[in-house]
Amino acid sequence: MTVFIRILSAFLAVVMLPLYALTSAIDAFSSGRRTDETSVNIVGIGAYFRSQGVATDGEYLYFSSKTTLYKTDITGKNYVKLNTSAISEELGKIGIKHIGGMSYYDGLIYAGMEDSKVWEHPVVGVFSPDTLELVRYYELDRTVHTRGLPWVCVNPENGYLYASDHSKTPEKILIYDINNNMSPVGEIPLAETVRSIQGAEFYNGALYAATNDETQAIYKIDPDSGDVGKFADRNLTGGEGEGMTVLSKDGKPYILAFDLGPLFINTNLRYYQLQK
């Protein structure tokens, strides 16, 4: 399987050269407005496998698509492992068909999962980073998460999981205790609306959230006060802003946030330096 995927990836890399040139040219239209420091363009089937959420353990990157989990090296370019059926049969039977924003914590991957557009079953899936298989899951209260569960993240300082739904005017972020059967422990009332959060991660005590709002902005949220500030406008050329994680690159902390291009045939992995 591994050898086959590597050979297939090399073959597709050649075949996809024209698409790479096309998507790079489209992306160039927004180059003067964008705020990323560097980026990597992934074209074709590789874009599909990197199309929803992302998490890291510091050594590898883990990406989700609607139904798959994909593990790469820390550059995000090179294949390590793939699970094409990451949604278990049990979850499939209740309509779960989407894996969203993710977070790595204490040797496990936590992911928001949902029955897209139905929104009756907001689920936190817990996956093994070694096998990419589902270890367990928790179904949250759908009267609280009335519009799905597009993302989750874990605060490494307290071990709590943070999440919200697809509400058009979200007023709060919900907090759950991982070590107590995902029981609710509180909420963060937001000082201002942060729409269309696709993924989030903690860094130095602050919550950074990548969105698909008008400028595909990344926001910085104080988890104690709920104060909201804009970290960066991504200003993409169409397409869709997706998830994010925080990692070290060249000895410096970066947000890695990615987006699907406007033709939905490529994914751009973009790096935003946290401290300059």
C-alpha positions as CSV (number, residue, x, y, z in Angstrom):
1,M,0.0,0.0,0.0
2,T,2.7,2.4,1.0
3,V,4.9,1.7,-2.1
4,F,1.8,2.0,-4.3
5,I,0.8,5.4,-2.9
6,R,4.4,6.7,-3.3
7,I,4.5,5.6,-6.9
8,L,1.1,7.0,-7.6
9,S,2.0,10.3,-6.0
10,A,5.1,10.6,-8.1
11,F,3.1,9.8,-11.3
12,L,0.4,12.3,-10.4
13,A,3.0,15.0,-9.6
14,V,4.1,14.9,-13.3
15,V,0.5,14.7,-14.6
16,M,-0.6,17.6,-12.4
17,L,2.1,20.0,-13.6
18,P,-0.4,22.0,-15.8
19,L,-2.9,22.2,-12.9
20,Y,-0.1,23.3,-10.5
21,A,0.8,26.1,-12.9
22,L,-2.9,27.1,-13.3
23,T,-3.6,27.2,-9.5
24,S,-0.4,29.0,-8.8
25,A,-1.3,31.7,-11.4
26,I,-4.8,32.1,-9.8
27,D,-3.3,32.4,-6.4
28,A,-0.9,35.1,-7.6
29,F,-3.9,37.5,-8.0
30,S,-4.1,37.9,-4.3
31,S,-0.4,37.9,-3.5
32,G,-0.3,41.7,-2.8
33,R,-3.1,41.4,-0.2
34,R,-2.2,38.1,1.5
35,T,-0.3,38.0,4.8
36,D,1.3,34.5,4.7
37,E,5.0,34.3,4.8
38,T,5.5,31.1,2.8
39,S,3.1,28.6,1.2
40,V,3.0,25.1,-0.4
41,N,0.6,24.3,-3.2
42,I,-0.8,20.7,-3.2
43,V,-2.7,19.7,-6.4
44,G,-5.1,16.9,-7.2
45,I,-5.9,13.9,-4.9
46,G,-3.5,15.2,-2.4
47,A,-5.6,18.3,-2.0
48,Y,-8.7,16.2,-1.2
49,F,-6.8,14.4,1.6
50,R,-5.9,17.8,3.0
51,S,-9.2,19.6,2.8
52,Q,-10.8,20.0,6.2
53,G,-8.7,20.0,9.5
54,V,-5.1,19.7,10.5
55,A,-3.2,18.9,13.7
56,T,0.4,18.2,14.7
57,D,2.3,16.3,17.4
58,G,5.5,18.3,16.5
59,E,6.8,15.5,14.3
60,Y,4.0,14.7,11.9
61,L,1.0,16.5,10.4
62,Y,-2.5,14.9,10.4
63,F,-5.1,16.1,7.9
64,S,-8.8,15.3,7.6
65,S,-11.0,15.2,4.6
66,K,-14.7,14.5,4.9
67,T,-14.2,10.8,5.6
68,T,-10.4,10.2,5.7
69,L,-7.4,10.9,7.9
70,Y,-4.0,11.4,6.2
71,K,-0.6,11.5,8.0
72,T,2.4,13.3,6.5
73,D,5.8,14.4,7.5
74,I,6.1,17.8,9.2
75,T,6.3,19.6,5.9
76,G,2.9,18.4,4.9
77,K,4.2,17.2,1.5
78,N,5.2,13.6,2.0
79,Y,2.9,10.6,2.7
80,V,3.2,8.6,5.9
81,K,-0.1,6.9,6.4
82,L,-3.7,7.0,5.1
83,N,-7.1,5.8,6.5
84,T,-9.7,6.1,3.8
85,S,-12.5,5.0,6.1
86,A,-11.8,6.9,9.3
87,I,-15.6,7.1,10.1
88,S,-16.5,3.9,11.8
89,E,-19.4,1.8,10.7
90,E,-21.2,2.6,13.9
91,L,-20.9,6.4,13.3
92,G,-21.8,5.9,9.7
93,K,-25.1,4.3,10.7
94,I,-26.2,7.5,12.5
95,G,-25.3,9.6,9.5
96,I,-21.8,10.9,10.4
97,K,-20.1,11.9,7.1
98,H,-17.8,14.8,7.9
99,I,-14.5,15.1,9.9
100,G,-13.6,18.7,10.6
101,G,-11.1,20.7,12.6
102,M,-8.7,18.7,14.8
103,S,-6.3,18.9,17.7
104,Y,-3.5,16.7,19.0
105,Y,-3.3,16.2,22.8
106,D,-1.6,13.7,25.1
107,G,-1.0,11.1,22.4
108,L,-4.4,11.3,20.7
109,I,-6.2,13.2,17.9
110,Y,-9.5,14.9,18.8
111,A,-11.7,15.8,15.8
112,G,-15.1,17.5,15.3
113,M,-17.5,15.1,13.4
114,E,-21.0,15.7,12.2
115,D,-23.9,14.6,10.0
116,S,-23.5,17.6,7.7
117,K,-26.5,19.8,7.0
118,V,-28.7,17.5,9.2
119,W,-26.9,18.4,12.5
120,E,-28.5,15.9,14.8
121,H,-25.3,14.2,16.0
122,P,-22.4,16.5,17.0
123,V,-19.6,14.0,17.8
124,V,-16.1,14.3,19.1
125,G,-14.0,11.6,17.6
126,V,-10.8,10.4,19.2
127,F,-8.2,8.8,16.9
128,S,-4.9,7.0,17.3
129,P,-2.1,9.0,15.6
130,D,-0.3,5.7,14.8
131,T,-3.2,3.8,13.1
132,L,-5.5,6.7,12.3
133,E,-8.3,4.5,13.6
134,L,-11.2,5.7,15.8
135,V,-10.4,4.9,19.4
136,R,-13.7,6.2,21.0
137,Y,-16.2,9.0,20.5
138,Y,-18.5,11.2,22.5
139,E,-21.8,12.6,21.3
140,L,-22.4,16.1,22.5
141,D,-25.8,17.7,23.3
142,R,-27.5,18.7,20.0
143,T,-29.7,21.2,21.8
144,V,-26.5,23.1,22.6
145,H,-24.7,22.4,19.3
146,T,-27.7,23.0,17.1
147,R,-25.7,23.3,13.8
148,G,-23.1,20.6,13.9
149,L,-19.5,20.4,15.2
150,P,-17.1,21.8,12.6
151,W,-14.1,22.0,14.8
152,V,-12.6,21.2,18.2
153,C,-9.3,21.9,19.9
154,V,-7.7,21.1,23.2
155,N,-6.0,23.5,25.6
156,P,-2.8,21.7,26.7
157,E,-2.7,23.8,29.9
158,N,-5.9,22.4,31.4
159,G,-6.8,19.4,29.2
160,Y,-10.2,20.9,28.3
161,L,-11.7,20.6,24.8
162,Y,-13.2,23.8,23.2
163,A,-15.8,23.8,20.4
164,S,-18.6,25.7,18.7
165,D,-21.1,25.0,15.9
166,H,-21.9,26.5,12.5
167,S,-24.0,29.3,14.0
168,K,-24.0,32.4,11.8
169,T,-23.7,34.7,14.8
170,P,-21.8,32.6,17.4
171,E,-21.9,34.2,20.9
172,K,-19.8,31.7,22.8
173,I,-17.4,28.8,22.7
174,L,-18.2,25.7,24.8
175,I,-15.8,23.9,27.1
176,Y,-15.7,20.2,27.9
177,D,-13.7,18.0,30.3
178,I,-11.8,15.3,28.4
179,N,-11.1,13.4,31.6
180,N,-14.7,13.3,32.8
181,N,-16.5,11.7,29.9
182,M,-16.6,15.0,27.9
183,S,-18.9,16.6,30.4
184,P,-19.5,20.4,29.9
185,V,-17.6,22.6,32.3
186,G,-18.2,26.1,31.1
187,E,-18.2,28.5,28.2
188,I,-16.5,31.6,26.8
189,P,-18.9,34.4,26.0
190,L,-17.3,36.2,23.0
191,A,-16.9,39.9,23.1
192,E,-17.7,40.0,19.3
193,T,-18.9,37.5,16.7
194,V,-16.3,35.2,15.2
195,R,-18.1,33.6,12.2
196,S,-17.3,30.4,10.3
197,I,-14.6,29.0,12.5
198,Q,-12.9,26.1,10.7
199,G,-10.2,25.1,13.1
200,A,-8.4,26.5,16.2
201,E,-5.4,25.9,18.4
202,F,-3.9,27.3,21.6
203,Y,-0.6,29.0,21.8
204,N,0.8,30.7,24.9
205,G,-2.6,30.6,26.6
206,A,-4.5,32.3,23.7
207,L,-6.9,30.6,21.4
208,Y,-6.2,31.2,17.7
209,A,-9.1,30.5,15.3
210,A,-9.0,30.2,11.5
211,T,-12.3,31.2,9.8
212,N,-13.9,31.3,6.4
213,D,-15.4,34.7,6.9
214,E,-15.2,37.6,4.3
215,T,-11.4,37.8,4.6
216,Q,-10.8,34.2,5.8
217,A,-9.3,35.9,8.9
218,I,-7.5,34.3,11.8
219,Y,-8.6,35.6,15.2
220,K,-6.9,35.7,18.6
221,I,-9.3,35.0,21.5
222,D,-8.7,35.4,25.2
223,P,-10.1,32.3,26.9
224,D,-10.6,34.1,30.2
225,S,-12.2,37.4,29.1
226,G,-13.7,36.4,25.7
227,D,-11.9,39.4,24.1
228,V,-11.4,39.0,20.4
229,G,-8.7,40.5,18.2
230,K,-7.8,39.9,14.6
231,F,-4.4,38.2,14.1
232,A,-4.4,38.3,10.3
233,D,-6.6,38.6,7.3
234,R,-5.7,35.8,4.9
235,N,-7.3,37.6,1.9
236,L,-7.4,34.6,-0.4
237,T,-8.3,34.5,-4.1
238,G,-11.7,32.9,-3.7
239,G,-11.8,29.3,-2.5
240,E,-12.5,28.3,1.2
241,G,-10.5,28.9,4.3
242,E,-10.0,25.7,6.3
243,G,-8.3,24.5,9.5
244,M,-5.1,25.4,11.3
245,T,-2.5,24.2,13.8
246,V,0.6,25.7,15.5
247,L,4.0,24.3,14.8
248,S,7.7,25.2,14.9
249,K,9.4,26.1,11.7
250,D,13.1,27.1,11.5
251,G,13.0,27.4,15.3
252,K,10.1,29.9,15.3
253,P,6.4,29.5,16.1
254,Y,4.0,29.6,13.1
255,I,0.4,29.1,12.5
256,L,-0.1,26.6,9.6
257,A,-3.5,27.4,8.1
258,F,-4.7,26.0,4.8
259,D,-7.3,26.7,2.2
260,L,-8.9,25.1,-0.8
261,G,-8.4,27.0,-4.1
262,P,-11.3,28.5,-6.0
263,L,-11.4,25.5,-8.5
264,F,-11.3,23.1,-5.5
265,I,-8.5,21.1,-7.2
266,N,-5.7,22.4,-4.9
267,T,-4.9,23.1,-1.3
268,N,-2.5,25.8,-0.1
269,L,-0.6,25.3,3.1
270,R,0.2,28.7,4.4
271,Y,2.6,29.8,7.2
272,Y,2.0,32.8,9.5
273,Q,4.7,33.7,11.9
274,L,3.4,34.1,15.5
275,Q,6.3,36.2,16.9
276,K,8.5,38.4,14.8
